[in-house]
Amino acid sequence: MQSSAAPSSPPSAPAPPAAPRVALFVTCLADLFRPTVGFAALRLLEQAGCVVSVPEGQTCCGQPAYNSGDRADARAQAKAMVEALNAEAVDYVVAPSGSCASQIRHHYPVLLADDPALAARARHLADKTHELVSFLVDVRGWTDVTARLDAAVTYHDTCSGLRELGIKDQPRALLSKVAGLELRELAAAEECCGFGGTFCVKYPDISGRMVGDKADDIAGTGAGLVLGGDLGCLLNIAGHLKRRGSAVQARHVAEVLAGLTDGPAIGEADPTVEHGR
């Protein structure tokens, strides 16, 4: 006798995880001097399957004030950024800057420690904040770079990203996927370029010697392009290279990974813009 019961249906496959919600912290240097970095970060995050928002009201992370000992202004900027980035509304906060990401991760909870409610929000934000390439590789496990750049490049490891966030292998893993790219390592890739935020203003002679040594190291690789993950360092290096008449260009690593290298390099004039108007 056959059972009249309907055959059981196979178990349904688990629903794919929702795309993570990411708040992009553009950083003030990218906003003011190199918007292409923000667009590159947005493109890479979307390629990695994220839903990206750019919160209004974001401004400087407060690092210059903090490094100068101005705790009052640094605290005020940290408080404003906790409100603007609103970590409670997203899964992650991502910045194309190791120094800015480190400022949020390591220093906001300390700066705001005297206000329990604000300190809790700062810790929540700190836990969710990541530097861009570290987020792509370490959090998303994403290395599906589709860009191409037929060039020999070298890479400068920025101090905050390297020493405070452990960013070393991640950019190299991504750059290894760029078709046509040859990476030539610096002899002293981990040595400071002399920028150091306000350090270059307080100690210009020392800073100048340090960036000069970095430029010599870059020249020694024979590469025509130097990359890095922090615009402060790259502006410093690009400026020195320009002053010494070097043909070596400087770009943020995100620009190369996102394939946004058609425009002028850092510190170069845009030939499509008519100046003086």
Order of alpha helices (4+ residues) and beta strands (2+ residues): beta-alpha-alpha-beta-alpha-alpha-beta-alpha-alpha-alpha-beta-beta-alpha-alpha-beta-alpha-alpha-beta-alpha-beta-alpha
